[in-house]
Amino acid sequence: MYKKILVPVDLSHMDKIPKTLRTAIDMAKHYQANLCYVTVTNSTPGAAAHNPKELAGKLAEFAHEQGQAHGIKTDAKVLESVDTAVELDSELLGAIKDTGADLVVMASHTPGLGDKLHLLRSNAAEIVKHSDISVFVVR
């Protein structure tokens, strides 16, 4: 049913998404799908890497390790953004098209008061709203 599963990740917050990673791996195994890990970064140093090139290497290594450990096909894609806070959703939507993904598995926070008051917004909700493919949100 699914051939390409896109999984947005932030290498500096991997401890917060183990359930998302397990879900994506299980689905990739079940459907014999390729799992594409994607991250959006800016050109300035961050917690995960000093620059986008270093981050691309780390993400590729992570994807390779996951593929080997779980017997699935994986790849990785790093997207550069001038302002990740503003452009994250559009970059992820572009990655969906560029990779040919037919499913997105992503983490999201549990909606709370900030969401109801429109002080916070969910990236997952934006992807669901603007994409014509399946999105599986893990909390």
DSSP file with accessible surface (Angstrom, degrees, kcal/mol):
  #  RESIDUE AA STRUCTURE BP1 BP2  ACC     N-H-->O    O-->H-N    N-H-->O    O-->H-N    TCO  KAPPA ALPHA  PHI   PSI    X-CA   Y-CA   Z-CA
    1    1 A M              0   0  167      0, 0.0     2,-0.4     0, 0.0    30,-0.0   0.000 360.0 360.0 360.0 -49.4    0.0    0.0    0.0
    2    2 A Y        +     0   0   34     25,-0.1     3,-0.1     1,-0.1    99,-0.1  -0.880 360.0 173.3-106.9 140.9    2.7    2.5    0.9
    3    3 A K  S    S+     0   0  167     -2,-0.4    31,-2.8     1,-0.3     2,-0.4   0.702  70.9  31.6-112.8 -33.1    6.0    2.7   -0.9
    4    4 A K  E     -a   34   0A  37     29,-0.2    98,-2.4    96,-0.2    99,-1.2  -0.968  63.8-168.0-135.8 118.5    7.8    5.7    0.5
    5    5 A I  E     -ab  35 103A   0     29,-3.1    31,-3.4    -2,-0.4     2,-0.4  -0.923   9.6-152.6-110.5 123.3    7.4    6.8    4.1
    6    6 A L  E     -ab  36 104A   1     97,-2.9    99,-2.5    -2,-0.5    31,-0.2  -0.818  10.4-172.7 -96.1 132.0    8.7   10.2    5.2
    7    7 A V  E     -a   37   0A   0     29,-2.9    31,-2.2    -2,-0.4     2,-0.3  -0.923  14.2-147.7-128.0 103.9    9.8   10.7    8.8
    8    8 A P  E     +a   38   0A  26      0, 0.0    99,-0.4     0, 0.0     2,-0.3  -0.559  28.5 176.0 -68.0 130.5   10.7   14.3    9.9
    9    9 A V        -     0   0   10     29,-2.9     2,-0.5    -2,-0.3    31,-0.3  -0.960  31.1-152.2-135.7 155.4   13.4   14.1   12.6
   10   10 A D    >   -     0   0   70     -2,-0.3     3,-2.4    29,-0.1    29,-0.1  -0.971  13.1-153.7-124.7 110.0   15.5   16.4   14.6
   11   11 A L  G >  S+     0   0   35     -2,-0.5     3,-0.7     1,-0.3     4,-0.1   0.724  93.9  59.9 -60.1 -20.5   18.8   14.7   15.6
   12   12 A S  G 3  S+     0   0   40      1,-0.2    -1,-0.3     2,-0.1     3,-0.1   0.535 111.6  39.7 -85.0  -3.5   19.1   16.9   18.7
   13   13 A H  G X   +     0   0   83     -3,-2.4     3,-1.8     1,-0.1     4,-0.3  -0.048  69.2 128.3-132.5  34.4   15.8   15.6   20.1
   14   14 A M  G X   +     0   0   42     -3,-0.7     3,-1.4     1,-0.3     7,-0.1   0.798  67.7  67.4 -63.7 -26.8   15.9   11.9   19.2
   15   15 A D  G 3  S+     0   0  122      1,-0.3    -1,-0.3     2,-0.1    -2,-0.1   0.701  97.2  55.4 -66.4 -15.8   15.0   11.1   22.9
   16   16 A K  G <  S+     0   0  142     -3,-1.8    -1,-0.3     1,-0.2    -2,-0.2   0.522 107.6  46.3 -95.1  -6.2   11.6   12.6   22.4
   17   17 A I    <>  +     0   0   22     -3,-1.4     4,-2.4    -4,-0.3     5,-0.2   0.075  61.4 121.1-128.8  30.9   10.5   10.5   19.4
   18   18 A P  H  > S+     0   0   60      0, 0.0     4,-2.6     0, 0.0     5,-0.2   0.896  81.5  52.4 -62.1 -35.8   11.3    6.8   20.0
   19   19 A K  H  > S+     0   0  112      2,-0.2     4,-2.4     1,-0.2     5,-0.2   0.913 109.7  49.2 -64.7 -40.1    7.6    5.9   19.6
   20   20 A T  H  > S+     0   0    4      2,-0.2     4,-2.5     1,-0.2    -1,-0.2   0.929 111.8  48.5 -63.6 -45.3    7.5    7.7   16.2
   21   21 A L  H  X S+     0   0   20     -4,-2.4     4,-2.5     1,-0.2    -2,-0.2   0.925 112.3  48.2 -62.8 -44.8   10.6    6.0   15.0
   22   22 A R  H  X S+     0   0  143     -4,-2.6     4,-2.7    -5,-0.2    -1,-0.2   0.907 111.9  50.2 -62.1 -41.8    9.3    2.5   16.1
   23   23 A T  H  X S+     0   0   30     -4,-2.4     4,-2.4    -5,-0.2    -2,-0.2   0.935 111.6  47.5 -63.0 -45.5    6.0    3.2   14.4
   24   24 A A  H  X S+     0   0    0     -4,-2.5     4,-2.6     2,-0.2    -2,-0.2   0.913 113.1  48.6 -63.2 -42.4    7.7    4.3   11.1
   25   25 A I  H  X S+     0   0    7     -4,-2.5     4,-2.6     2,-0.2     5,-0.2   0.931 111.1  50.1 -63.5 -45.8   10.0    1.2   11.2
   26   26 A D  H  X S+     0   0  100     -4,-2.7     4,-2.5     1,-0.2    -2,-0.2   0.912 112.9  46.6 -59.2 -42.9    7.1   -1.1   11.8
   27   27 A M  H  X S+     0   0   33     -4,-2.4     4,-2.5     2,-0.2     6,-0.3   0.900 110.8  52.0 -68.4 -39.1    5.1    0.4    9.0
   28   28 A A  H  X>S+     0   0    0     -4,-2.6     5,-1.9     1,-0.2     4,-0.8   0.915 112.6  46.1 -63.0 -42.0    8.1    0.2    6.6
   29   29 A K  H ><5S+     0   0  104     -4,-2.6     3,-0.5     3,-0.2    -2,-0.2   0.936 112.9  49.7 -63.2 -48.0    8.6   -3.4    7.5
   30   30 A H  H 3<5S+     0   0  137     -4,-2.5    -2,-0.2     1,-0.2    -1,-0.2   0.906 122.7  30.8 -59.5 -44.2    4.9   -4.2    7.1
   31   31 A Y  H 3<5S-     0   0   69     -4,-2.5    -1,-0.2    -5,-0.2    -2,-0.2   0.388 103.0-124.2 -96.1   1.4    4.6   -2.5    3.7
   32   32 A Q  T <<5 +     0   0  164     -4,-0.8     2,-0.2    -3,-0.5    -3,-0.2   0.917  59.3 159.6  52.0  45.5    8.1   -3.2    2.5
   33   33 A A      < -     0   0    2     -5,-1.9    40,-0.5    -6,-0.3     2,-0.4  -0.597  47.3-108.7 -98.5 157.3    8.4    0.5    2.1
   34   34 A N  E     -ac   4  73A  32    -31,-2.8   -29,-3.1    -2,-0.2     2,-0.6  -0.708  30.4-143.0 -82.3 134.4   11.5    2.8    1.9
   35   35 A L  E     -ac   5  74A   0     38,-3.1    40,-1.9    -2,-0.4     2,-0.6  -0.896  13.4-165.9-104.4 121.4   11.9    5.0    4.9
   36   36 A C  E     -ac   6  75A   2    -31,-3.4   -29,-2.9    -2,-0.6     2,-0.4  -0.928   5.4-156.6-112.1 112.7   13.1    8.5    4.3
   37   37 A Y  E     -ac   7  76A   0     38,-2.5    40,-2.2    -2,-0.6     2,-0.4  -0.736  18.1-175.0 -84.9 131.9   14.3   10.5    7.3
   38   38 A V  E     -ac   8  77A   0    -31,-2.2   -29,-2.9    -2,-0.4     2,-0.3  -0.969  10.6-178.0-131.2 143.3   14.2   14.2    6.7
   39   39 A T  E     - c   0  78A  11     38,-2.0    40,-2.8    -2,-0.4     2,-0.5  -0.987  17.0-143.4-137.6 149.8   15.3   17.2    8.7
   40   40 A V  E     + c   0  79A  20     -2,-0.3     2,-0.3   -31,-0.3    40,-0.2  -0.952  30.2 163.7-113.8 130.4   15.1   20.9    8.1
   41   41 A T  E     - c   0  80A  24     38,-3.0    40,-2.7    -2,-0.5     2,-0.2  -0.933  31.0-128.6-140.5 162.6   17.9   23.1    9.3
   42   42 A N        -     0   0   45     -2,-0.3    40,-0.2    38,-0.2    41,-0.1  -0.555  37.4-103.4-103.3 177.9   19.4   26.6    8.8
   43   43 A S  S    S+     0   0   79     38,-0.4     3,-0.1    -2,-0.2    39,-0.1   0.592  91.7  92.3 -82.2  -7.6   23.0   27.3    7.9
   44   44 A T  S    S-     0   0   78      1,-0.1    -2,-0.2     7,-0.1     7,-0.0  -0.479  91.9 -84.7 -84.6 157.1   24.0   28.4   11.4
   45   45 A P        -     0   0   93      0, 0.0     5,-0.2     0, 0.0     2,-0.2  -0.258  53.6-178.9 -59.1 144.3   25.5   25.9   14.0
   46   46 A G        -     0   0   49      3,-3.1     5,-0.0    -3,-0.1    -5,-0.0  -0.758  44.0 -87.0-133.9-175.8   22.9   23.9   16.0
   47   47 A A  S    S+     0   0   96     -2,-0.2     3,-0.1     1,-0.2    -1,-0.0   0.820 124.3  43.6 -65.8 -30.8   22.8   21.3   18.7
   48   48 A A  S    S-     0   0   19      1,-0.2     2,-0.3     2,-0.0    -1,-0.2   0.787 127.1  -7.9 -87.6 -28.9   23.0   18.4   16.2
   49   49 A A        -     0   0   11      1,-0.1    -3,-3.1     9,-0.0    -1,-0.2  -0.990  56.3-118.3-163.5 162.6   25.8   19.8   13.9
   50   50 A H  S    S-     0   0  128     -2,-0.3    -1,-0.1    -5,-0.2    -3,-0.0   0.736  95.5  -1.2 -79.8 -25.4   27.9   22.8   13.1
   51   51 A N  S  > S-     0   0   70     -6,-0.1     4,-2.3     1,-0.1     5,-0.2  -0.969  79.9 -94.3-157.7 167.2   26.6   23.1    9.5
   52   52 A P  H  > S+     0   0   18      0, 0.0     4,-2.7     0, 0.0     5,-0.2   0.851 120.1  55.9 -59.9 -33.7   24.2   21.5    7.0
   53   53 A K  H  > S+     0   0  182      2,-0.2     4,-1.9     1,-0.2     5,-0.1   0.934 109.8  45.0 -65.5 -44.8   26.9   19.3    5.4
   54   54 A E  H  > S+     0   0   59      1,-0.2     4,-2.3     2,-0.2    -1,-0.2   0.917 113.4  51.2 -63.2 -41.2   27.9   17.8    8.8
   55   55 A L  H  X S+     0   0    9     -4,-2.3     4,-2.9     1,-0.2     5,-0.2   0.905 106.5  54.2 -62.7 -41.0   24.2   17.3    9.6
   56   56 A A  H  X S+     0   0   41     -4,-2.7     4,-2.5     1,-0.2    -1,-0.2   0.907 109.0  49.0 -60.4 -41.5   23.6   15.6    6.3
   57   57 A G  H  X S+     0   0   42     -4,-1.9     4,-2.3     2,-0.2    -1,-0.2   0.920 112.7  46.8 -63.5 -43.7   26.4   13.2    7.1
   58   58 A K  H  X S+     0   0   87     -4,-2.3     4,-2.5     2,-0.2    -2,-0.2   0.900 113.6  47.9 -66.2 -40.9   25.0   12.4   10.6
   59   59 A L  H  X S+     0   0    0     -4,-2.9     4,-2.8     2,-0.2    -2,-0.2   0.910 111.4  50.5 -68.2 -40.2   21.5   11.9    9.2
   60   60 A A  H  X S+     0   0   50     -4,-2.5     4,-2.6    -5,-0.2    -2,-0.2   0.912 111.5  48.7 -61.8 -41.9   22.8    9.6    6.4
   61   61 A E  H  X S+     0   0  113     -4,-2.3     4,-2.7     2,-0.2    -2,-0.2   0.924 111.5  49.6 -63.7 -43.1   24.7    7.6    9.0
   62   62 A F  H  X S+     0   0   29     -4,-2.5     4,-2.5     2,-0.2    -2,-0.2   0.942 112.0  48.1 -60.4 -46.9   21.6    7.4   11.3
   63   63 A A  H  X S+     0   0    2     -4,-2.8     4,-2.5     1,-0.2    -2,-0.2   0.921 112.1  49.3 -61.2 -43.7   19.4    6.3    8.3
   64   64 A H  H  X S+     0   0  114     -4,-2.6     4,-2.6     1,-0.2    -1,-0.2   0.928 111.2  49.2 -61.9 -45.6   22.0    3.7    7.3
   65   65 A E  H  X S+     0   0   93     -4,-2.7     4,-2.7     1,-0.2    -1,-0.2   0.900 111.6  49.2 -61.0 -41.5   22.2    2.3   10.9
   66   66 A Q  H  X S+     0   0   34     -4,-2.5     4,-2.0     2,-0.2     6,-0.3   0.905 111.0  50.1 -64.9 -41.9   18.4    2.1   11.1
   67   67 A G  H  X>S+     0   0    7     -4,-2.5     5,-1.4    -5,-0.2     4,-1.3   0.927 114.1  44.3 -61.1 -46.8   18.2    0.3    7.8
   68   68 A Q  H  <5S+     0   0  141     -4,-2.6    -2,-0.2     1,-0.2     3,-0.2   0.915 114.8  48.4 -64.3 -44.2   20.9   -2.2    8.9
   69   69 A A  H  <5S+     0   0   74     -4,-2.7    -1,-0.2    -5,-0.2    -2,-0.2   0.817 124.2  29.1 -68.2 -30.6   19.4   -2.7   12.4
   70   70 A H  H  <5S-     0   0   64     -4,-2.0    -1,-0.2    -5,-0.2    -2,-0.2   0.387 102.9-117.4-115.7   0.7   15.8   -3.3   11.2
   71   71 A G  T  <5S+     0   0   70     -4,-1.3     2,-0.3     1,-0.2    -3,-0.2   0.895  70.6 126.0  66.5  39.7   16.3   -4.8    7.7
   72   72 A I      < -     0   0   21     -5,-1.4     2,-0.4    -6,-0.3    -1,-0.2  -0.873  65.6-105.9-126.1 160.8   14.6   -1.9    5.9
   73   73 A K  E     +c   34   0A 130    -40,-0.5   -38,-3.1    -2,-0.3     2,-0.3  -0.739  47.3 174.1 -84.6 132.9   15.5    0.4    3.0
   74   74 A T  E     +c   35   0A  31     -2,-0.4     2,-0.3   -40,-0.2   -38,-0.2  -0.940  16.8 173.7-136.7 157.7   16.3    3.9    4.2
   75   75 A D  E     -c   36   0A  58    -40,-1.9   -38,-2.5    -2,-0.3     2,-0.3  -0.925  18.8-136.0-150.4 175.8   17.6    7.2    2.9
   76   76 A A  E     -c   37   0A  37     -2,-0.3     2,-0.4   -40,-0.2   -38,-0.2  -0.984  10.5-169.6-140.0 148.7   18.0   10.7    4.3
   77   77 A K  E     -c   38   0A  68    -40,-2.2   -38,-2.0    -2,-0.3     2,-0.5  -0.982   5.1-162.8-143.1 125.5   17.4   14.2    3.2
   78   78 A V  E     -c   39   0A  37     -2,-0.4     2,-0.5   -40,-0.2   -38,-0.2  -0.941  10.5-161.3-108.7 128.3   18.5   17.5    4.8
   79   79 A L  E     -c   40   0A  18    -40,-2.8   -38,-3.0    -2,-0.5     2,-0.4  -0.934   9.6-141.0-111.1 130.3   16.7   20.7    3.7
   80   80 A E  E     -c   41   0A 120     -2,-0.5     2,-0.3   -40,-0.2   -38,-0.2  -0.727  22.1-179.0 -91.0 140.8   18.3   24.1    4.3
   81   81 A S        -     0   0    8    -40,-2.7   -38,-0.4    -2,-0.4     3,-0.3  -0.981  33.1-140.9-137.0 146.3   16.0   27.0    5.4
   82   82 A V  S    S+     0   0  132     -2,-0.3     2,-0.3     1,-0.3    -1,-0.1   0.893 103.7  12.9 -70.6 -39.4   16.7   30.6    6.1
   83   83 A D    >>  -     0   0   75      1,-0.1     4,-3.0   -42,-0.1     3,-0.7  -0.816  66.6-172.0-141.4  96.0   14.2   30.5    9.0
   84   84 A T  H 3> S+     0   0   41     -3,-0.3     4,-1.7    -2,-0.3     5,-0.2   0.840  85.5  59.9 -61.8 -33.8   13.2   27.0   10.1
   85   85 A A  H 34 S+     0   0   80      1,-0.2    -1,-0.2     2,-0.2     4,-0.2   0.890 117.6  31.2 -61.4 -37.1   10.5   28.4   12.5
   86   86 A V  H <4 S+     0   0  106     -3,-0.7     4,-0.3     1,-0.1     3,-0.2   0.856 128.0  37.8 -88.1 -37.5    8.7   30.1    9.6
   87   87 A E  H  X S+     0   0   59     -4,-3.0     4,-2.7     1,-0.2     5,-0.3   0.442  82.7 101.1-100.1   0.4    9.5   27.7    6.7
   88   88 A L  H  X S+     0   0   46     -4,-1.7     4,-2.6    -5,-0.2     5,-0.2   0.924  85.0  45.6 -54.8 -50.5    9.3   24.3    8.4
   89   89 A D  H  > S+     0   0   13      1,-0.2     4,-2.6    -3,-0.2    -1,-0.2   0.933 115.0  46.2 -61.7 -46.1    5.9   23.4    7.1
   90   90 A S  H  > S+     0   0   71     -4,-0.3     4,-2.2     1,-0.2    -1,-0.2   0.884 112.5  51.3 -66.7 -35.8    6.5   24.5    3.6
   91   91 A E  H  X S+     0   0   53     -4,-2.7     4,-2.2     2,-0.2    -1,-0.2   0.918 111.4  47.5 -65.4 -42.3    9.9   22.7    3.5
   92   92 A L  H  X S+     0   0    6     -4,-2.6     4,-2.1    -5,-0.3    -2,-0.2   0.910 110.8  51.0 -66.1 -40.7    8.3   19.5    4.7
   93   93 A L  H  X S+     0   0   41     -4,-2.6     4,-1.7    -5,-0.2    -2,-0.2   0.910 110.6  49.9 -62.6 -38.5    5.5   19.8    2.2
   94   94 A G  H  X S+     0   0   25     -4,-2.2     4,-3.1     1,-0.2    -2,-0.2   0.901 108.1  53.2 -64.6 -39.3    8.2   20.3   -0.5
   95   95 A A  H  X S+     0   0    0     -4,-2.2     4,-2.3     2,-0.2     6,-0.4   0.869 103.7  56.8 -64.9 -35.6   10.0   17.2    0.8
   96   96 A I  H  X>S+     0   0   11     -4,-2.1     5,-1.3     2,-0.2     4,-1.0   0.952 113.6  39.6 -59.7 -48.1    6.8   15.1    0.5
   97   97 A K  H  <5S+     0   0  177     -4,-1.7     3,-0.4     1,-0.2    -2,-0.2   0.942 115.5  51.2 -65.9 -47.5    6.6   16.1   -3.2
   98   98 A D  H  <5S+     0   0  117     -4,-3.1    -1,-0.2     1,-0.2    -2,-0.2   0.837 116.5  39.5 -62.2 -36.3   10.3   15.8   -3.9
   99   99 A T  H  <5S-     0   0   29     -4,-2.3    -1,-0.2    -5,-0.2    -2,-0.2   0.616 103.9-124.9 -89.5 -14.4   10.7   12.3   -2.4
  100  100 A G  T  <5 +     0   0   53     -4,-1.0   -96,-0.2    -3,-0.4    -3,-0.2   0.740  45.0 177.4  75.3  22.7    7.4   10.9   -3.7
  101  101 A A      < -     0   0    7     -5,-1.3    -1,-0.2    -6,-0.4   -96,-0.2  -0.299  23.5-173.3 -61.8 140.5    6.3   10.0   -0.2
  102  102 A D  S    S+     0   0   45    -98,-2.4    32,-1.0     1,-0.3     2,-0.3   0.332  72.9  35.2-115.3   4.5    2.9    8.5    0.1
  103  103 A L  E     -bd   5 134A   3    -99,-1.2   -97,-2.9    30,-0.1     2,-0.4  -0.967  62.5-158.9-153.2 140.3    2.8    8.5    3.9
  104  104 A V  E     -bd   6 135A   2     30,-1.8    32,-3.6    -2,-0.3     2,-0.5  -0.987   4.7-169.1-118.7 129.1    4.3   10.8    6.6
  105  105 A V  E     + d   0 136A   0    -99,-2.5     2,-0.3    -2,-0.4    32,-0.2  -0.983  25.2 158.4-115.5 117.3    4.9    9.5   10.1
  106  106 A M  E     - d   0 137A  10     30,-2.2    32,-2.7    -2,-0.5     2,-0.2  -0.977  38.6-114.3-143.3 155.5    5.6   12.3   12.5
  107  107 A A  E     + d   0 138A  37    -99,-0.4     2,-0.3    -2,-0.3    32,-0.2  -0.505  32.1 178.3 -82.8 154.0    5.6   13.3   16.1
  108  108 A S        -     0   0   23     30,-1.8     2,-0.1    -2,-0.2    14,-0.1  -0.982  29.1-108.9-151.1 155.8    3.3   15.9   17.6
  109  109 A H        -     0   0   76     -2,-0.3     3,-0.0    30,-0.1    30,-0.0  -0.474  43.8 -96.6 -80.1 158.0    2.6   17.3   21.0
  110  110 A T        -     0   0  102     -2,-0.1    -1,-0.1     1,-0.1    29,-0.0  -0.622  48.7-107.6 -72.1 126.2   -0.7   16.6   22.7
  111  111 A P        +     0   0   67      0, 0.0     2,-0.2     0, 0.0    -1,-0.1  -0.310  53.9 160.2 -57.7 138.8   -3.0   19.6   22.1
  112  112 A G    >>  -     0   0   28     -3,-0.0     4,-1.9     8,-0.0     3,-0.5  -0.626  55.8 -57.3-139.6-159.3   -3.5   21.7   25.1
  113  113 A L  H 3> S+     0   0  123      1,-0.2     4,-2.2     2,-0.2     6,-0.2   0.879 127.0  58.7 -60.0 -40.1   -4.6   25.2   26.2
  114  114 A G  H 34>S+     0   0   18      1,-0.2     5,-3.1     2,-0.2     6,-1.6   0.876 107.3  47.7 -59.7 -35.9   -2.0   26.9   24.0
  115  115 A D  H X45S+     0   0   30     -3,-0.5     3,-1.4     3,-0.2    -1,-0.2   0.920 110.2  51.3 -69.8 -43.1   -3.5   25.2   20.9
  116  116 A K  H 3<5S+     0   0  156     -4,-1.9    -2,-0.2     1,-0.3    -1,-0.2   0.837 112.8  45.5 -63.9 -33.4   -7.0   26.2   21.9
  117  117 A L  T 3<5S-     0   0  102     -4,-2.2    -1,-0.3    -5,-0.2    -2,-0.2   0.375 114.2-119.8 -89.1   4.4   -6.0   29.8   22.4
  118  118 A H  T < 5S+     0   0  168     -3,-1.4    -3,-0.2    -5,-0.2    -2,-0.1   0.779  81.3 121.6  60.9  29.5   -4.1   29.7   19.1
  119  119 A L  S   <S+     0   0  134     -5,-3.1     2,-0.3    -6,-0.2    -4,-0.2   0.731  76.4  32.8 -87.3 -28.6   -0.8   30.5   20.9
  120  120 A L  S    S-     0   0  102     -6,-1.6     2,-0.3    -8,-0.1    -2,-0.1  -0.883  71.8-160.9-119.9 158.2    0.8   27.3   19.6
  121  121 A R        -     0   0  119     -2,-0.3     2,-0.5    -3,-0.1     3,-0.1  -0.991  18.4-122.2-140.3 151.4    0.3   25.4   16.4
  122  122 A S     >  -     0   0   19     -2,-0.3     4,-1.8     1,-0.2     5,-0.1  -0.789   4.1-154.7 -95.1 126.4    1.0   21.9   15.4
  123  123 A N  H  > S+     0   0   53     -2,-0.5     4,-2.3     1,-0.2     5,-0.2   0.891 100.3  56.5 -61.7 -38.0    3.3   21.2   12.5
  124  124 A A  H  > S+     0   0    2      1,-0.2     4,-2.7     2,-0.2     5,-0.2   0.919 104.7  51.1 -60.6 -42.6    1.5   17.9   12.0
  125  125 A A  H  > S+     0   0   48      1,-0.2     4,-2.5     2,-0.2    -1,-0.2   0.898 109.8  50.3 -62.5 -38.8   -1.8   19.7   11.7
  126  126 A E  H  X S+     0   0   36     -4,-1.8     4,-1.9     2,-0.2    -1,-0.2   0.905 110.6  48.8 -66.2 -40.1   -0.4   22.0    9.1
  127  127 A I  H  X S+     0   0    2     -4,-2.3     4,-1.1     2,-0.2    -2,-0.2   0.937 112.7  48.1 -65.4 -43.9    0.9   19.0    7.1
  128  128 A V  H >< S+     0   0   77     -4,-2.7     3,-0.5     1,-0.2    -2,-0.2   0.932 112.4  49.9 -60.4 -43.5   -2.4   17.2    7.3
  129  129 A K  H 3< S+     0   0  137     -4,-2.5    -1,-0.2     1,-0.2    -2,-0.2   0.848 120.6  32.6 -65.5 -35.3   -4.3   20.4    6.3
  130  130 A H  H 3< S+     0   0  114     -4,-1.9     2,-0.3    -5,-0.1    -1,-0.2   0.350 103.6  81.1-109.8   5.9   -2.1   21.1    3.2
  131  131 A S    <<  -     0   0   24     -4,-1.1     4,-0.1    -3,-0.5   -38,-0.0  -0.855  58.6-152.3-115.2 150.4   -1.1   17.6    2.0
  132  132 A D  S    S+     0   0  156     -2,-0.3     2,-0.2     2,-0.1    -4,-0.1   0.159  73.8  80.8-104.2  18.7   -3.0   15.2   -0.2
  133  133 A I  S    S-     0   0   40      1,-0.1     2,-0.2    -5,-0.0   -30,-0.1  -0.707  91.8 -80.2-115.2 173.0   -1.3   12.1    1.3
  134  134 A S  E     -d  103   0A  54    -32,-1.0   -30,-1.8    -2,-0.2     2,-0.4  -0.474  40.0-165.2 -71.9 139.2   -1.8   10.1    4.5
  135  135 A V  E     -d  104   0A  33    -32,-0.2     2,-0.6    -2,-0.2   -30,-0.2  -0.997   5.3-162.0-128.5 125.6   -0.2   11.5    7.6
  136  136 A F  E     -d  105   0A  92    -32,-3.6   -30,-2.2    -2,-0.4     2,-0.5  -0.947  11.7-159.1-109.1 112.7    0.2    9.3   10.7
  137  137 A V  E     -d  106   0A  51     -2,-0.6     2,-0.4   -32,-0.2   -30,-0.2  -0.837   3.4-161.4 -99.5 129.1    0.7   11.5   13.8
  138  138 A V  E      d  107   0A   8    -32,-2.7   -30,-1.8    -2,-0.5  -118,-0.1  -0.921 360.0 360.0-112.3 133.0    2.3    9.9   16.9
  139  139 A R              0   0  150     -2,-0.4   -30,-0.1   -32,-0.2   -32,-0.0  -0.819 360.0 360.0-115.8 360.0    2.0   11.3   20.4
